Protein backbone atom coordinates (compact mmCIF):
# COMPACT_ATOMS: atom_id res chain seq x y z
CA UNK A 1 0.00 0.00 0.00
CA UNK A 2 2.99 2.27 0.50
CA UNK A 3 3.85 2.08 -3.25
CA UNK A 4 0.33 3.18 -4.24
CA UNK A 5 0.51 6.18 -1.87
CA UNK A 6 3.87 7.26 -3.39
CA UNK A 7 2.43 6.94 -6.88
CA UNK A 8 -0.58 9.15 -5.96
CA UNK A 9 1.76 11.72 -4.43
CA UNK A 10 3.94 11.81 -7.59
CA UNK A 11 0.85 12.18 -9.79
CA UNK A 12 -0.35 15.12 -7.66
CA UNK A 13 3.07 16.80 -8.07
CA UNK A 14 3.05 16.32 -11.85
CA UNK A 15 -0.46 17.71 -12.17
CA UNK A 16 0.41 20.68 -9.93
CA UNK A 17 3.53 21.38 -12.07
CA UNK A 18 1.52 21.27 -15.30
CA UNK A 19 -1.17 23.52 -13.79
CA UNK A 20 1.44 26.06 -12.72
CA UNK A 21 3.21 25.93 -16.11
CA UNK A 22 -0.01 26.49 -18.00
CA UNK A 23 -1.08 29.28 -15.64
CA UNK A 24 2.23 31.10 -15.99
CA UNK A 25 2.34 30.61 -19.77
CA UNK A 26 -1.18 31.96 -20.20
CA UNK A 27 -0.38 35.07 -18.10
CA UNK A 28 2.87 35.78 -19.96
CA UNK A 29 3.89 35.27 -23.54
CA UNK A 30 6.01 32.24 -22.53
CA UNK A 31 5.87 29.32 -24.90
CA UNK A 32 8.40 27.19 -23.05
CA UNK A 33 6.09 24.32 -22.21
CA UNK A 34 4.08 24.43 -25.39
CA UNK A 35 5.88 23.81 -28.65
CA UNK A 36 5.23 26.54 -31.22
CA UNK A 37 3.37 25.62 -34.37
CA UNK A 38 5.58 25.53 -37.47
CA UNK A 39 4.70 25.94 -41.12
CA UNK A 40 6.65 25.27 -44.26
CA UNK A 41 8.96 28.12 -45.31
CA UNK A 42 7.60 29.92 -48.36
CA UNK A 43 10.98 31.32 -49.44
CA UNK A 44 12.57 27.90 -49.99
CA UNK A 45 9.37 25.80 -50.28
CA UNK A 46 10.51 23.68 -47.33
CA UNK A 47 13.83 22.59 -48.86
CA UNK A 48 15.99 24.73 -46.57
CA UNK A 49 17.97 26.00 -49.57
CA UNK A 50 17.51 28.75 -52.11
CA UNK A 51 19.08 28.62 -55.58
CA UNK A 52 20.52 31.69 -57.26
CA UNK A 53 22.42 32.31 -60.48
CA UNK A 54 26.18 31.88 -60.24
CA UNK A 55 27.87 35.28 -60.32
CA UNK A 56 31.11 33.97 -61.83
CA UNK A 57 29.52 32.54 -65.00
CA UNK A 58 26.28 34.58 -64.87
CA UNK A 59 24.24 31.40 -64.88
CA UNK A 60 25.76 29.92 -68.05
CA UNK A 61 27.68 27.14 -66.29
CA UNK A 62 30.86 27.84 -68.25
CA UNK A 63 33.45 30.59 -68.49
CA UNK A 64 35.81 31.72 -71.23
CA UNK A 65 39.00 29.67 -71.31
CA UNK A 66 41.87 31.64 -69.75
CA UNK A 67 44.50 29.83 -71.83
CA UNK A 68 43.14 30.59 -75.30
CA UNK A 69 40.94 33.61 -74.43
CA UNK A 70 37.89 31.83 -75.78
CA UNK A 71 39.29 31.05 -79.25
CA UNK A 72 39.68 27.32 -78.65
CA UNK A 73 43.10 27.49 -80.33
CA UNK A 74 46.70 27.41 -79.13
CA UNK A 75 49.57 28.72 -81.26
CA UNK A 76 51.47 25.72 -82.60
CA UNK A 77 54.52 25.06 -80.44
CA UNK A 78 56.47 23.56 -83.37
CA UNK A 79 56.03 26.19 -86.10
CA UNK A 80 55.15 29.07 -83.72
CA UNK A 81 51.98 29.88 -85.64
CA UNK A 82 53.56 30.00 -89.11
CA UNK A 83 52.04 26.74 -90.36
CA UNK A 84 55.34 25.75 -91.97
CA UNK A 85 58.65 24.22 -90.90
CA UNK A 86 62.06 24.51 -92.47
CA UNK A 87 62.64 21.52 -94.72
CA UNK A 88 64.62 18.90 -92.85
CA UNK A 89 66.08 17.52 -96.09
CA UNK A 90 67.59 20.70 -97.58
CA UNK A 91 67.50 22.81 -94.38
CA UNK A 92 65.75 25.61 -96.21
CA UNK A 93 68.26 25.95 -99.08
CA UNK A 94 65.66 24.63 -101.59
CA UNK A 95 68.21 22.27 -103.18
CA UNK A 96 70.11 19.13 -102.39
CA UNK A 97 73.18 17.37 -103.77
CA UNK A 98 72.37 15.80 -107.14
CA UNK A 99 71.40 12.16 -106.77
CA UNK A 100 72.93 11.23 -110.18
CA UNK A 101 76.39 12.84 -110.02
CA UNK A 102 76.58 13.14 -106.20
CA UNK A 103 77.44 16.83 -106.50
CA UNK A 104 80.28 16.61 -109.05
CA UNK A 105 78.22 17.99 -111.96
CA UNK A 106 79.55 15.23 -114.26
CA UNK A 107 78.35 11.75 -115.07
CA UNK A 108 80.52 8.63 -115.05
CA UNK A 109 81.77 9.44 -118.60
CA UNK A 110 83.00 12.91 -117.53
CA UNK A 111 80.19 14.65 -119.36
CA UNK A 112 77.89 17.26 -117.87
CA UNK A 113 75.20 15.66 -115.66
CA UNK A 114 71.80 15.88 -117.37
CA UNK A 115 69.98 15.69 -113.98
CA UNK A 116 71.47 18.89 -112.52
CA UNK A 117 72.74 20.50 -115.76
CA UNK A 118 76.27 20.38 -114.31
CA UNK A 119 75.53 22.40 -111.15
CA UNK A 120 75.87 19.45 -108.77
CA UNK A 121 72.57 20.39 -107.14
CA UNK A 122 68.94 19.60 -107.83
CA UNK A 123 65.64 20.91 -106.55
CA UNK A 124 64.84 19.38 -103.15
CA UNK A 125 62.34 16.55 -103.64
CA UNK A 126 61.02 16.81 -100.08
CA UNK A 127 59.88 20.45 -100.18
CA UNK A 128 59.72 20.67 -104.03
CA UNK A 129 62.21 23.52 -103.95
CA UNK A 130 60.26 25.73 -101.53
CA UNK A 131 62.67 25.41 -98.58
CA UNK A 132 59.86 24.61 -96.16
CA UNK A 133 57.15 22.05 -95.60
CA UNK A 134 53.73 22.17 -94.04
CA UNK A 135 54.01 21.79 -90.28
CA UNK A 136 53.41 18.16 -89.45
CA UNK A 137 52.12 18.98 -85.96
CA UNK A 138 49.38 21.49 -86.83
CA UNK A 139 48.99 20.38 -90.49
CA UNK A 140 49.76 23.89 -91.75
CA UNK A 141 47.09 25.69 -89.72
CA UNK A 142 49.52 27.44 -87.35
CA UNK A 143 47.45 26.47 -84.34
CA UNK A 144 46.31 23.40 -82.46
CA UNK A 145 43.25 22.68 -80.36
CA UNK A 146 43.53 24.31 -76.92
CA UNK A 147 44.79 21.75 -74.42
CA UNK A 148 42.66 23.18 -71.62
CA UNK A 149 39.20 23.62 -73.17
CA UNK A 150 39.74 21.04 -75.94
CA UNK A 151 38.85 23.55 -78.64
CA UNK A 152 35.53 24.66 -77.14
CA UNK A 153 36.76 28.10 -76.00
CA UNK A 154 34.96 27.62 -72.69
CA UNK A 155 35.62 25.70 -69.51
CA UNK A 156 33.20 24.44 -66.88
CA UNK A 157 32.67 27.03 -64.16
CA UNK A 158 34.41 25.79 -61.02
CA UNK A 159 32.15 27.88 -58.80
CA UNK A 160 28.85 26.20 -59.75
CA UNK A 161 30.38 23.06 -61.33
CA UNK A 162 28.65 23.80 -64.64
CA UNK A 163 25.09 24.03 -63.34
CA UNK A 164 24.80 27.83 -63.51
CA UNK A 165 23.08 27.87 -60.13
CA UNK A 166 24.39 27.97 -56.59
CA UNK A 167 22.45 26.67 -53.60
CA UNK A 168 22.70 28.61 -50.37
CA UNK A 169 21.05 28.09 -47.00
CA UNK A 170 17.67 29.84 -46.75
CA UNK A 171 18.00 32.93 -44.57
CA UNK A 172 14.29 32.88 -43.70
CA UNK A 173 14.23 29.44 -42.04
CA UNK A 174 17.96 28.96 -41.39
CA UNK A 175 18.08 25.85 -43.55
CA UNK A 176 15.38 24.02 -41.55
CA UNK A 177 12.60 24.37 -44.13
CA UNK A 178 10.13 25.34 -41.41
CA UNK A 179 9.29 28.67 -39.74
CA UNK A 180 7.44 29.46 -36.52
CA UNK A 181 3.96 30.95 -36.83
C-alpha positions in Angstrom: 0.0 0.0 0.0 3.0 2.3 0.5 3.9 2.1 -3.3 0.3 3.2 -4.2 0.5 6.2 -1.9 3.9 7.3 -3.4 2.4 6.9 -6.9 -0.6 9.1 -6.0 1.8 11.7 -4.4 3.9 11.8 -7.6 0.8 12.2 -9.8 -0.3 15.1 -7.7 3.1 16.8 -8.1 3.0 16.3 -11.8 -0.5 17.7 -12.2 0.4 20.7 -9.9 3.5 21.4 -12.1 1.5 21.3 -15.3 -1.2 23.5 -13.8 1.4 26.1 -12.7 3.2 25.9 -16.1 0.0 26.5 -18.0 -1.1 29.3 -15.6 2.2 31.1 -16.0 2.3 30.6 -19.8 -1.2 32.0 -20.2 -0.4 35.1 -18.1 2.9 35.8 -20.0 3.9 35.3 -23.5 6.0 32.2 -22.5 5.9 29.3 -24.9 8.4 27.2 -23.1 6.1 24.3 -22.2 4.1 24.4 -25.4 5.9 23.8 -28.6 5.2 26.5 -31.2 3.4 25.6 -34.4 5.6 25.5 -37.5 4.7 25.9 -41.1 6.7 25.3 -44.3 9.0 28.1 -45.3 7.6 29.9 -48.4 11.0 31.3 -49.4 12.6 27.9 -50.0 9.4 25.8 -50.3 10.5 23.7 -47.3 13.8 22.6 -48.9 16.0 24.7 -46.6 18.0 26.0 -49.6 17.5 28.8 -52.1 19.1 28.6 -55.6 20.5 31.7 -57.3 22.4 32.3 -60.5 26.2 31.9 -60.2 27.9 35.3 -60.3 31.1 34.0 -61.8 29.5 32.5 -65.0 26.3 34.6 -64.9 24.2 31.4 -64.9 25.8 29.9 -68.1 27.7 27.1 -66.3 30.9 27.8 -68.2 33.5 30.6 -68.5 35.8 31.7 -71.2 39.0 29.7 -71.3 41.9 31.6 -69.8 44.5 29.8 -71.8 43.1 30.6 -75.3 40.9 33.6 -74.4 37.9 31.8 -75.8 39.3 31.1 -79.2 39.7 27.3 -78.7 43.1 27.5 -80.3 46.7 27.4 -79.1 49.6 28.7 -81.3 51.5 25.7 -82.6 54.5 25.1 -80.4 56.5 23.6 -83.4 56.0 26.2 -86.1 55.1 29.1 -83.7 52.0 29.9 -85.6 53.6 30.0 -89.1 52.0 26.7 -90.4 55.3 25.8 -92.0 58.6 24.2 -90.9 62.1 24.5 -92.5 62.6 21.5 -94.7 64.6 18.9 -92.8 66.1 17.5 -96.1 67.6 20.7 -97.6 67.5 22.8 -94.4 65.8 25.6 -96.2 68.3 25.9 -99.1 65.7 24.6 -101.6 68.2 22.3 -103.2 70.1 19.1 -102.4 73.2 17.4 -103.8 72.4 15.8 -107.1 71.4 12.2 -106.8 72.9 11.2 -110.2 76.4 12.8 -110.0 76.6 13.1 -106.2 77.4 16.8 -106.5 80.3 16.6 -109.1 78.2 18.0 -112.0 79.5 15.2 -114.3 78.3 11.8 -115.1 80.5 8.6 -115.0 81.8 9.4 -118.6 83.0 12.9 -117.5 80.2 14.7 -119.4 77.9 17.3 -117.9 75.2 15.7 -115.7 71.8 15.9 -117.4 70.0 15.7 -114.0 71.5 18.9 -112.5 72.7 20.5 -115.8 76.3 20.4 -114.3 75.5 22.4 -111.2 75.9 19.4 -108.8 72.6 20.4 -107.1 68.9 19.6 -107.8 65.6 20.9 -106.6 64.8 19.4 -103.1 62.3 16.6 -103.6 61.0 16.8 -100.1 59.9 20.5 -100.2 59.7 20.7 -104.0 62.2 23.5 -103.9 60.3 25.7 -101.5 62.7 25.4 -98.6 59.9 24.6 -96.2 57.1 22.0 -95.6 53.7 22.2 -94.0 54.0 21.8 -90.3 53.4 18.2 -89.4 52.1 19.0 -86.0 49.4 21.5 -86.8 49.0 20.4 -90.5 49.8 23.9 -91.7 47.1 25.7 -89.7 49.5 27.4 -87.3 47.4 26.5 -84.3 46.3 23.4 -82.5 43.3 22.7 -80.4 43.5 24.3 -76.9 44.8 21.8 -74.4 42.7 23.2 -71.6 39.2 23.6 -73.2 39.7 21.0 -75.9 38.8 23.6 -78.6 35.5 24.7 -77.1 36.8 28.1 -76.0 35.0 27.6 -72.7 35.6 25.7 -69.5 33.2 24.4 -66.9 32.7 27.0 -64.2 34.4 25.8 -61.0 32.2 27.9 -58.8 28.9 26.2 -59.8 30.4 23.1 -61.3 28.7 23.8 -64.6 25.1 24.0 -63.3 24.8 27.8 -63.5 23.1 27.9 -60.1 24.4 28.0 -56.6 22.4 26.7 -53.6 22.7 28.6 -50.4 21.0 28.1 -47.0 17.7 29.8 -46.7 18.0 32.9 -44.6 14.3 32.9 -43.7 14.2 29.4 -42.0 18.0 29.0 -41.4 18.1 25.9 -43.5 15.4 24.0 -41.6 12.6 24.4 -44.1 10.1 25.3 -41.4 9.3 28.7 -39.7 7.4 29.5 -36.5 4.0 31.0 -36.8 
